[in-house]
Amino acid sequence: MARETDQARVDALLKKMTLDEKFNLIRGMTEADATNQGQAGYLPGVPRLGVPALRMADGPPGILTRKASIIPTATMGLAATFSKQDAFDNGTVIGEEAKRLGIDVALEPFINLFRDSGFRRGWNTYGEDPLLTGSLGAEVIKGIQGQGVMAQAKHLVGYDMTGYAVSIPEQALHEVYLAPFQDAVDAGVASIMCSYNKLNGEFACGNEQLLEQVLRKQMGFKGFVTSDWGGVHSAQYIKRGMDMEMPGRIDEKHPFWDIMRSYYDNTEQQQPALHTSMGSMKKVFARPMPEEWMVGQRPNVLLGQFPNDEKPSNLFEALRDKTVKEQDIDKAARRVLGQMERFGLLDKGSHQPQSTPMVAGLSAIVRRTSEHSAVLLKNQDDVLPLSKDDLKGLAMIGPGAVQPVALGVSAEHAIGMPELQVGPAYALKALEPSAVISVAVANDMTGVAIPADRVSFDGKPGWIRAGEGQGQRDNQLAFTGANALAASSLPSWKTQLTIDQEGDYNLNLQILGAGAVLKVDGKIIGESSSLKNALHGDVVHPGQDALMPTTDGLNNVRRMVKLSRGEHLIEVSTYNDTSGAPVQVRLAWVTPAMREANRAQALAAARSAKKVVFFAWARTDPQFGLPGDQDKLIEEVAAINPNVVVVLNTSTPVAMPWLGKVKGLVQMWWTGDEGGPATANILTGRSNPAGRLPFTWARSLQDYPATDPQHPERGQQLDGVVSYTEGVNIGYRWFEAQHKTPLFAFGYGLSYSRFDYSGLQTRRLGNGDLKVDFTLTNSGHVAGDEVPQLYLSAPQRAIEGAEFAPQTLVGFDRVSLKAGETRDVSIIVPLRKLQYWAVKTQSWALPRGQRTLKLASASDNVRASQAVSF
């Protein structure tokens, strides 16, 4: 638990430090190989004075190092719970896992907003509303820091789009985009990460107005500010409020050596020339699967595309030239040291000890969160929950039926624990052993090892080895399980693959215990994404390069290759990943004929079933759509069977042209490791869905402000800048202001029960807050949760120089009620949520006059309202 900082102790320590030792608190370094956990950042500390090193690890969700750790429900799914308790509990999971893995600073929560569906990290957000984001983010912080681990809220500010620079009107900046950071500050967050992008003309990490005037003086932040990795462009940032540079001084072994320069360095060492190819970044992040496609080239916000606007001199030169003084170094180091003292790290003498077992109870939190996140979007004819009779002839179709889509993108999130990952079909069978379930993946993502009779070299069958085992022949490239190769074995293979039928073939490079590269006819077509010191270190983990691991738990690099009839040279090479695990490697395929057979099997299963549960998935491409031919297959299944339920494993909105042809729709998000049992519980009614959409689900992509064709400046970087000209009208506010009807409204979600609202009353409190009282009744036949939401209308009278959304979320709760139960509910709306940012006076102001307070079950479903005078 954090405590009040002993500032006298901090100052006394700082006085004993040399200048070089102070730099060890404000500039990252590469940790020694012997102890490096593959974490994102490292500070060496000052061992001479008992100041420990600091390790920083990425998320969300979870904690990312080279070691396996549990994947919680994706952040957007956590947002859908509308539950502060669930947010706190997930923070506890993060804090506990951080301690177990030797991590001192968790680089989360991610409290930017879901403004643009083209933003590749939109799934990392808590949705489109600042109150929901700030409230849940604050609880995550409390949960993390309650375990003695520092939280670092990110990214300040405007990192809500994929681009280089952003322009945000001042009122919207304060009321919408800075609001979650104010909540983080109020929660006592230890650190805040400044963002890559420019904000209104200045890089966020070098924006003195933002960091000193707004963050520290107006918002009251007491912790330290860390740059996003490579987000520093000048040594002068030390004077503008940016305390700690990451990754800092890194060596040539680091994959970002040639794209991230250190400005907070105190040596005259030669800096590398910066490259803009982003090759190492692409090895980490660019992992498209065969089903995915992109429209054009969506821009990337990473550093390699940024110009270096300021003189590339470091702090050594700045101190020598006296443009920076040692007092500036002291100020930054004092802030870092102060938080270390606050969290008791100066008492320990070393960073968090590492232990192996996961704390009991964490998986139960992940499962409960996944259940609480489930949003029932459609339930025609009460197709759900599944009855005992339904289970006598149920078809479950799609890869997500066999394996949970725990978190399907290669990014800054926990690795996951395959031993916890049980597919929904198997979880359902465990719940109902007598159930008759027909499972058809339709799209086989694992495939089978390429048969021995299809490969030969120099006229002899099999694969020939190079390197270790030079000249040895293997009938198949399939060394898995008990047949795995010894740890640190690094053979290479080549063969000629004979193709009888021209077509598109899925070639799947499956690997664990090493990294691997696949070549076809001399061209690299697939490679595992392990890089030393990047994300999870250089260890290959299951599922890091695809939607999910193989069915037997290997990493799966899937590529589609058009192969003509005849022979094709296939080469597979391996390289060390330092895991020390046995090397498992397999080259599998799915032929055109196999794909057709899998599809036919799915349709046959649908034809003979009483009901069908179809699992659809998406990652980040295509924007606002399902990858591959999933839409077509859902249409075909619905034409065969009238009782189809679609379960979505997505984390942002997608088009659903088949919606009118299916009876049920459940949004399960990216579920985390415990998603299989959670999904089974939702489908069978053991858990009553009560999740609510944390974003507005539009009917078309063009309905969103960032993709409105009439306003290209909002999403396409006109003149290098994305302009938030929609102002305060983000998300549901925009839809109401423009009189657009969404497909599903913000806050929407159905239940297996029914809830009645009554007795709405409001009262101003002495401190200016608004107290709202009402009564909730569960009028259904099963227990369930309801999510009441409070919206405040715009003032009746316009205020010069200010804008107001038609309505704004000002409060919410999640209330559990037994069947027939009635409960009185109170929600306090803080004064700040009733105010607006007055640009003219540079202060918060309360608009006078009458406004309408709406009690609703969704942004478009008002259950009661009352006029309130201010």
N, C-alpha and C positions, 0 to 999 in steps of 0.2 A: 504494500500500500504506500502511496505517496504521502509526504508530510510537508510541513512548512520548511522552506530552505533556510539553513543556517548560513546566512550571508557572511558572517564574520569568519567562519571556518573556510568558506570559499575564498574570501579575500586573502586570508593568511596563506593558503595553499598557493594562490596565484603569485604572491610576492616571492615565493621560494623557487618559482619556475624560471628556467632560462627561456630565451626567445624560441629556441628550437622546440622546447617542451610545450610551449603554448601552441605552436603550430600542430602538435600532435592532437590537439583538441578541436581544431577547426579545419583540418584538411585530411581527407581520406587517404588510405594507402592500401596496398595489396597485402593481405595476410599471408604469412608463411605457409607453404604447402602442407607442412606437417599438421597444422591445426585448422586450416581453412575449411569452412563448412559449405563453401559454394554460395555463401550469402551475398547480398547485394553490396553492402558497404562495411568498412572496417576503419576504426580509429585505434591507433596503437596505445593511447593513454600515456601515463607518466609513471612507469613502475617504480622509479626511485622514490616517489612521494606517495606510493600506495594508490595512485589513480589508475583504475583498471582500463583495459581495452574495452571498446564498444563494438558489438556486432549488430548490424542492421539487416533485417530480412524483409523481402518483398511479400506482398499479398496485394489486394484481397482476391479471393478469400483464403484464409489459412496462412501458413508460414512456409515460405519456399527456401529450402536449402538443398544440399545434396542428399539428404536423408528423407525417407518416406515420412509423410505426415498427412493427417486427415484433411480431406477436402470438405469444407462446409458447403451448404447451398450457395449458389452464386449470389452476388450482392443484390442483383435485381430481384431475385427470389426472396431474399431476406426483406427487402423493401415491401414486397407484396404481403408480408405478414401484417403490416401496419401495427406491429407489436413492439413496444419499447422493451418488454421483458425478453422477447426473443433476441432483440438486438444486443441487450446486455449479456445474455447467455452466450451468444456467438462471440462477443468480445472476450468472454471468459475462456472459450475454446482457444481463441487465438493466443491469449496470454499464457495459458497452460502449455500449449504447444511450443510457444517461444521459449519458455523456461526449459522445457524438455530438450530442446535443440540448441541450447546455449546462446540464445538471441536476447539482446538487451533492448532493442528498439524495433517495434513492428511498424513497417511503413504503410500504415492504414489507420483510419478509414479513407476511402476515396469519396470525397464529398463534392465533386463537380456534378453538374446536372445533365440529364438526358435531354438535350436540346435538339440534336441532329442525329437521325437514324443512320447517317453515313459515318458517324464517329465510331471507329473500330473498338473503342473501349467503352462504348455506351453500356454494355452489360455489366461493367464494373461499378456503375452508379447506383444510387437509390431512387432513380426515376426523375421525373420532371419537376417536382415541387420542392421549393426550398425548405418549407416547414417539415415535410416528411423526411427529407434528406438530413436536415440539421438535427432533428429529434432522434432519429435512429443512429446517426453518426455519433452523436454525443453519448448515447448509451453504449455503443461499441467501445468508445474511448474509455468509459468508466469500467467496462468489463475487462479490457486489456490491462489498464493501469491498476485495477484491483488486484492483479496478480504480480505486481511489482515490476512490470514491463512498461517501458515508455511507448506511447502511441505517437505516430507522426501523421497528422491529417494532411491530405494532398488533394489537388494541386492548386495553390494560390496564384492566380485566379484566372478564369476564362479558358481553362483547358476543357472546354465542352464541345470542341470541334476538332477536326483533323486539319490543321493548318499552321501557318507560321505566325500570323499576327491577328489580333482581334480588336475591334472597336466596340465598346459597350457604353451606352449612355449612362450618365452618372447616377440617376435615380435607380435605374435597373441594376446597376452594379451593386449598389448598397442593399437594395431591398431583396434582390433575387440571388445574385451570384456570390456576394460576400456573406449573406445571411447564415448559411451552414457553417462557415468558419467562425462566426460570432458564437454560435452554439458550441462549437468545438472549444473555443477559448473559455466559455463559461463552464464547460465540463472539466477544465484544468488540463487540457492537452499539453504534453511536454514539448512537442515540436511541431512545426508546420513546414511542409515542403513547398517551395515556390516553383512555378511551372515554367516550361520551356518557352511558351509563346510570349510575344509582345502584347502588352495591354495598353491601348490608347497611345501607341508610339514608343513605349519603352519596354525592354525586356522585364518581365515580372521579377526576376531575381536581382535586377539592378534598379528597381523602381523605388526610390527613396520615399516618395509620397505614399505608395502602397504599404511598404514595410515599416516605415517609422511613424508616419502621421496617422495612417488608417489602422494598421494592424496593432501597433503598440500603444499609441496614444488614445485613439478613439475606441478601439475594441478591447484594450487592456491586456494584451498578450504578454506573458512573462517568460516564455520559453525561448528556444533557439530556432532559427530558420535555417533549413538545409536546402541546398540547390537540388533540383532534379538532376539526374546523372548527366553531366556535360552541359548544364544550364548556365554556367558562368561564362561571361564574355569579357571580363575586365577585372584586374586586381582591385579596382576602385569600388567594387561591390561591397567590400568589407566596410566601407564608410557609409553605405546606403542601407544597411540593415540586414545584409545577407551574411550569416555567421559561419556556416560550415559548407565547404565545397566537397561534392562527391562526383565521381569516385576519387578525385584528387590525384595524388602522385601514383600512377600505375606504371608497371614495367612492361616490357615488350612481350611478355607472356600473356598479358591481358588482351582479350579480343577487341577491346575498344581503344587500344593503345594509339592507333593512328586516326581516331575520329574525335577524341575527347582530350583537350589540352588542360593542363592544370595551371590556373592563375594564382591559386593560394599556395604556391610553392616558394620556399625560401632558399633555393639554391640556384646556381647559374647553369644547371644542367641543360643540355640542348633539348628543346622540345621537338617532337616529331612533326613532320609536315602533315597537315590534316587532309584526309581524303573524303570525298563526298559520295563514293560508290555505295557506302553502307553495306559492304559485303558481309561483314561479321554480323551486323544486325539482321540481315536477311536470313542468315543461317539460323538465327534464333526464332524469328517471327514469321517468315514467309513460308508457310506450310499449307498451300492449297491442296485440297483433296480432289479426286476425279470429278465429283459431283458439283464442285464449286466453280463459279465463273465470276468475273468482275466486269463491270461496265466502265470502260475507260480506265484511267489511272487515278485512283483516289490519292490525294496528297498525303504525305507522312510528316508528322510533327517532329520527328527525331532530329537530333542535332546536326547530322551531316549535311542537311540541306540549308542550314542557317548560314548567313554571312557572319563573319567575325567583325562586328561593327567598330570595335575599339582596339586600341594598340595592344598587341599580344605580349605585353610585359607582365611579369609575375610580381609577387609581393616582395621578393628579394630586391628587384629593381625599384619598386615603388617606395620601399623603406630607404633605400640608398638615395633616391631622388627627393625624399621627404614629401612626396605626395600622399603617403600614408605614414602614420605615426604608430609607435608601439602601443600607445593608448587605444588605438583602433583595434589592434590585435587583442588587447586585454579585454575590451568590451565584449567581443565575440566569444573569447575563451571563457569569460566569466559566466555568460549565459549558458554555455554547455556544461560547465562545471557545476553551476547552480542546480541544474536538473539532475545531474548525477548525484549530488548530495541529497536532493529532495527524494530520490528513489532509493536511497540507502546504498548506492553502489560504492561510495567511498568507504563504507564500513566493511565491505566484503573483500576488497583487495584484489579481486579478479572478477571476470565476467561470469555470466550464468553458468553453473556446472551443467554438464550434459548427462542425461540419463536415457535409458532405452525404452522402458514401457510407457505407453500412453496412459494418462490419468483415466481412471474408471469414470464412466458417465459421459464422456465427451461424445461418443457415437450416438448416445441417446438424444443429446441435444441436437445433433445434426439431423437425426431422423425426425424429431419433433418439428424442427424448423422447416424441413422439406414438406411435411404434412401441412403445417400452418401456412406455407407459401402457396399451396395449390389454389388456383382460381378456376372455379366452375363457370365457364362462359356461356354454355348452352346445355340445356337438359330437357329437350323436347320429349314429351310423353313419359317423363320420369325414367328415361333410359338408364340412368344411374340412381342409386347404387346397383351393382350387379346382384341379382337374386340367386338363391340356391339353384333354381331351375336354369338360369342363364349359364351357370358354371358347369352344367351337364353337357354343354356344347359350345365352348367359347373359342374363338380364333384370336390370336394375338400376333400382329404382323408388324414387322420392321426390326431393324437392329436393336432399337431401344427396348424391345420386348425381352431380349436375351441378356442384354447388359445395360446397366444404368448409364445415362449420359451424365456422368458426374460433373465434368466441366470440360467441354470439348475443344478448347483452344490452347495453343502453346503460348503461354503468357505468364505474368507474374502472379502465380497462385500456387497453392500447395500441390505437391506431387500426387497425393492420394495413396490409399491403402487398398490394393486389389483384393486382399483377403476379406474386406468388408463389402465389396461390391457384388451384390446379388441382383440378377436381372428381375424385373417385375413378374415375368411369367413363373420363374422359380419361386419367388417370394409368395406369389398367389397360390401356387401349388402347396407350399409349406403351410399356408393358412388353411387351405381346403384340400386335404389329401385326396378326397374322392372326386375332385374336379376333373372334368375331361377337357383338356386344353390342347388345341392344335397350334403349334408355333411355327411361323414361317418368316424368316428374316427378310425375304424379298430382295434385299440388297446385302449380299454376303460380303462383309468387310474383311473377313479373315482369309477366306479362300482355302485352297489345299496346296501342299507342296507340289511343285512342278514334277510330273511323273518321270520316272527314270527312262521310259521309252521315248521321251521327247528330246533328250539331251545327249550329245556326244561331242568328242573332240579328237581330232586326228584319226577319224574313222573308228574310234573305240567309244563304247557307251560311257556316260557319266560326266562328272565334273573333274577337272584336273586342278590340283592344288599348286600354288606358288608360295614362296616364303616358307613358313613352318609346314613340314610334311611335303616338301617339294616333290612333285611328280606323282604323289598318291592320287588315286581316283576314288570318287564317292558317287554312288548311284544317284543319290538325291542330295540337295542342299537342305537338310532338315535335321539339325542338331539341337534338339530341345528336350526339356525334362530330364529323364534319366540318361538320355543320349547326348547331353550337353558336353561341350568341350571343356577342358581344364581352364581354370581362371588364368587370365593373361595370355591365353592362346590367341594368336593373331594371324591366322592363315588367310589367304586369298584364293579365289576360285575363278575359273573361266570355263565356258562351254559354248557349244553351238546349239541354239534352240531351234528345233524344226517346227515350222508353222504350216499347217495344211489349209487353213481357212483364213483369208485376209480379214482383218477387223480390228476393233479396239479391245485390247487386253488390259486387265488390271494386273500389274506386277506389284507385289507387296513384299517389301524388304522388312523382315521381322527380326528384331535383334534385342538382346538384353545381355548385360555384362561386358559390352564393348560398343563402340560406334561402328557404323558401316556406311559404305558407299556403293551404289548400284549404277552400272554403266550398261547401255544398250548400244551396240554398234559403235563403240568408242565415245559415246556422249554420256555425261553424268545426267541421270534423270531423277535420282533420289538419294537423299543423304540424311542420316539422323542428326538432330539439332543439338548435339552436345558440344559445348565450347568451354574451355577452361576459364573459371572465374565468371561465367555468364549465367545468369538465372540460377539454375540448379547445379552449378559447377560443371564438370565434364562427365557426369554420370548420366547414362541413359536410363530413363524410367519408363514403365509401361504407360502407353497412351499419350506421351508428350508430343507426338507428331501426327496425331489423328483424332478423330472424334472420341475414340475409345481404344483400349488395348485390344489385342487379339483375344479370342475366346479362351486361350490358355495363358494369357497374361504377359504377352510380349509387346514391346513398342512396335508400331506398325506404320512404316513409311509407304503410303499407297500412291501409286502413280498409274495413269492410264496411258498406254502407248499404242499407236496404230502400227501394226505389224503386217507386212506383206507375206505372201506365201514364200517359203524357202527357209534358209538358215539365217540366224541372227546371232552375233557374238554377244554373250552375256558375261559380265564380269562383276564379281562381288569382292570387295576388300573390307577388312576390318581394322580398327585402330583402338588403342587402349583407352578405357574410360576411368581407370583407377578405382572402380567399385570393388574389385577383388572378388567379384561373383563369377560363377561358371559362365562361360560364353555360350549363349544360345543364339543360333542364327538359322533362318529359314527363308528361302525365296518361294513365295506362294503365288498362285495366280487365280484369276477368275476369267474364264474364256467367254466369248460371246454366247456360246451354246449354254454354258453354265448360268449365265445371267438370265437367259430366256427361261431356263428350267426353274430357277428360283422364283421368277415372276409368276410362272404358271402355277407353282406350288402355292403361292400366296393367294391367288385367285381361287384355286380349288378349296383352300381352307376357308375362305370367306363364303364360298357357295354353300358349304355344308354346315356352317355354324349358325347357332341361334343368334348370337351377337358377335360383333367384331370390335376389338380394340386395336386401333392403328396408331403406331408410335411414329410421329414425324419429328424431324430434327432440323436445326440450322445452327451455323456458327456466325460468321460475319459477312459471308458472301453467298448469294447475291444480296444486295441491299433490299430489304423489304420483300423477301421471298424465301421459299424453301428450295434448297439445292436439288439438282438432278431432276428426276422425273416423278418426284413424290406427289405433286399435284395431280398428275395424270393417273397415277396408281390409286390414289384416294378416290378419284372420280370413278374409276373402273370397279373398285371394291364396293362403293356405294350403289352402283348400278346393279350389282349382284345381290347385295344384302341390304335391306332397309334399316337395319339396326346397327349403325356404325358410330362408334365413339372414337374421336381423335384425341390422343394425348400429345401435347406439344412439348418437346424439349428444346425450347428456344429461350432467348433472354431479351429479345427486342421484338417489336411487331413485325408480322409478315403478312403478305397478301394471302387470302384463302378463297380462291374462286369456287371451291367446293362446299363452302359453309352451309349453303341452303340445302345440300343433299345429304348431310349427316345429321344425326340426332343429338349427339353429345360432343362437347369440346371442353377439355381440361388443360389449362396451362400449368405444367409442372416445372418449368424453367430448367436450368441445369441443376440437377438435384443434389449434388454432393455424393459422398460415398454411400450414404444410407438411402439413396433414392429409390431403390427397388422395393424394399418393404414399405416405404412411405407411399409409393404409388399404389401398391396393392391395397393398403389400408384405405386410401381415398376411394378407389374403385369399388371396394366392397362395403363401404359405409362404416367401417370400423373407426374411421376418422371423417368428420364432417367438414368439407371444404369451406374455408372462410377467408381465403386470400382475396386481396383486392388489387386491381391493376394500379401500379405506380406510375403509369403513363397513359396517355390517350392513344387509343388504337384507331388510326384513321382508316377511311375506306380506300384511300389511294395515297401514294407517296407524296403527290403534289399538294395534298391538303396541309402538310406541316409547314410552318413558317420558314424553316431552313431549306426546304426543297420546293418552295413556291416558285414556279417559273417566272412569275411577275417580279420576283425580288432575288435575282441571282447573287446580289451582294451578301446575302445572308448565309450562303453556304459554299460559294465557289471562289472565294479569295480574289475578288476584283481588285486589281492593282496590289495584289499581295496581302489583302486584308479581308477578313470575314467581319461583316458589320451586323451587329444585333439590332437592326432597325425595328424589330418588333417590340423593342422596349421591355416593359414589364410583362407583356402578354406571352409568356411561355406556356406551352402545353395546352391544358384545358382552357386556360384564360384566352388563348388565341382563338380556339374553336368557338367559344361563346362570343367573343368580340366580332368575329367574322361571320357569325350565324351559320357555322358549318356543323353538320351532324356527323359525329364519329361513328365508327362501327361499334366500338365499345368505349364508354366514357372512363375517364380517370376515376378511380375509386370503385369501379364496378366489380361485382362478383356475386354469384348465386350461392345457394346453400341447399342442403337436404331438409332444412327446416324453414320456418317463416317467423318474422319478427315485426312487432308493432311498436310504434312510437307514440308517446302521449305526454301531456303535462309540461310542455316547454316553458321555461321561465329564465329570465336573465336579470343580473344585478351587478352594478358597478361596485367594486371594492375600494377601500380607502386608498390603496396604492395605485389605483387606476386600472387594475386588471378587470376583466369581465368574467363573472361566474355564470356558467350556463348549467341549468338543471333540467332533467327530463327523466322519463320513465321508459324502460325497455321491457318488452314481454316476448318470450319465446312462445309463440302460439302454435308451433308445430308439434310433432310427435317424437322428435329425437333431440338430444342435446346438441348444442352448437354454439358458435361464436358469431357475434355481430360486430360490425365496424362502423359505429356512428361517426359522422364527419360534420364539421362546422365550417360554413362558408360565410364570408362577409362581403356584402355588396359594395360597390363604389358609392362615395358620397352623392347625395342628390344634387349638390351644387358643385359646379366645376371650380377648380382651384388653379389660378394662373401659374403656369410654369410646371405643373405637376400632372402626371397621368395616373389613372387607376384602372385596374383590371375590372371587368364586369363582376367577377367574384373571385375571392381568394381564400384558400384553405387556411383557417386560423386555429384549428384544433381537431383532434381525433382520439379515438380510444378503441380498444378491442376488448369486448365483454363476453365472458363465457356464461351461458345460461342453460340450465336443465330444461327439459320439455315442460312447458307450462309455467316456468318460473318468471317472476316479475322482479325487476330491480331498479332502484333509483340510481341515476348516474349523474355525476358532476364533472364538468370539464372547465378548467381555468384557462382563459385566453389572456396571455401576458399583454401588458400595455404596449410593448414594442410591436406586437402583431396587429395592433389597431392603428399604428402610426405609419407615416410615409416619410421618405427622405426629402427634405426641403433643400433643393440645390442652392437657392438664393441665400439661405441662412446657414447652410452647411450643418444642419442639425435635424434631429427627428422631431416631427410635429404631429399633433393630433387634429385631424380635420373635424371641424365643428359641424353639427347638424345631424340629420337622421340617416341611418343606414339600416339595411335589413340583414339580420342574422338568420341563416338558413341551417336547419338541422336536416341532414341528408344521409342516404345510404350509398350515394355515388354523386359525382359532381352534377349529374343531370337528373337526379331523382330526389327531389326535396320532399321530406316527410312532414315538416312543420317549419314555420318561420315566425319571426317577431321583429318589429321595428325597435331599434335601439338608438337613443339620442346621446350625442357626445357634446 
